[in-house]
Structures are given as structure tokens and as C-alpha cells.
Amino acid sequence: MHMVTALLLGAADVDGSRKRADLVQDLLWAHTDPADRLEHIRVRPHWVGLEAVFLLSSAYGTGVPCGALALLGRASAPLAAQGYTPLQPAE
């Protein structure tokens, strides 16, 4: 299993509250595809907006956060509608 994190920058008028983190976590799950090999998502408040942590199946190999990248790409428009812009994930 691999852990990948991504920061979601919040617009100036968007708070990074726990309630907002729960909403974004649900939004990410709604855009998940089986090919992502995602096993768990955790979104929590961060001083720049939100931090998303993805646990991916080890089938991807070391250093390749493909599932998280694909998911963030599919969810970019709904995230933007909530006031968040994803940064490049890090493994």
C-alpha cells in the first residue's frame, strides 16, 4: 500500500473547516474509479486549505501516484466549484 498526499489550496473566501473537509472527502469518493486502486481517503483541514491523504493498492509500484493524479484530474471541476485547487500529489 502507498500513501499519497495532496494539498488543496483554498480560495481566500473559503474556510478549511472540518465540515468542509468532510464534504470534499465525499466529493473525492464520488469521483473514484476502480482503476485508481484507492483503498482509503482522508481529508483534513490544513493552513492553506485542505490536505487529502490517499491510500492506494501497492499494484502501482513505488513512486507512481497514478490513482491519486487520475482522481484529482476527474474531480478538478467539482473541487474548483467548492473553492479548492489541487496541487501535485507527493508520495
Buried (B, 14 or more C-beta within 10 A) or exposed (E): EBBBBBBBBBEEEBEBEEEBBEBBBEBBBEBBEEEBBBEEBBBBBBEEBBBBBBBBEEEBEEEEBBBBBBBBEBBBEBBEEBBBEBBEBEB
